[in-house]
Amino acid sequence: MIEKRPALFIDRDGTINRDCPYCHDVGDLVVYDDAVDIIREYASSGYLVIVISNQSGINRGYFSLEEAQNFNEAIRRYVEAKGGRIDAFFMCPHRPDENCNCRKPKDGLVRQAMEKFPIDLEHSVMVGDSLDLDGGLARNLGIKFIHFKHEG
């Protein structure tokens, strides 16, 4: 049997990187080093590091899935260059009016992650800048929430 590991679920825009908004241009990427510190700390403690992000700009037609994936890969490279690790990115491309199950605060993205990784949900943590979306996801899952917000 595969041993389950807790996960650090972490929001992307406004938590790991400056919120643009509708971030997709790698040239606009600004990663917060204190977010990298959190990622590195949890990764070194054996947690999986999984980015959970609403990206409605895809279905709004503001940018493509490929552009979003390129932005994610730029974040991954930055974090790795600073000694951290991101195991996966899970994104919801839907607009709020599409009423999907993967848009935070619903738990569909975490459920997708749990299909791919052996996650110990009970000991997992959600980190994010939004009390409603990220905090709501943590409450829906019954896991610890760390509010992590940058001003400006």
Secondary structure, 3 states (H helix, E strand, C coil): CCCCECEEEECCECCCECCCCCCCCHHHCCECHHHHHHHHHHHHCCCEEEEEEECCCCCCCCCCHHHHHHHHHHHHHHHHHCCCCCCEEEEECCCHHHCCCCCCCCCHHHHHHHHHCCECHHHCEEEECCCCCHHHHHHHHCCEEEECCCCC
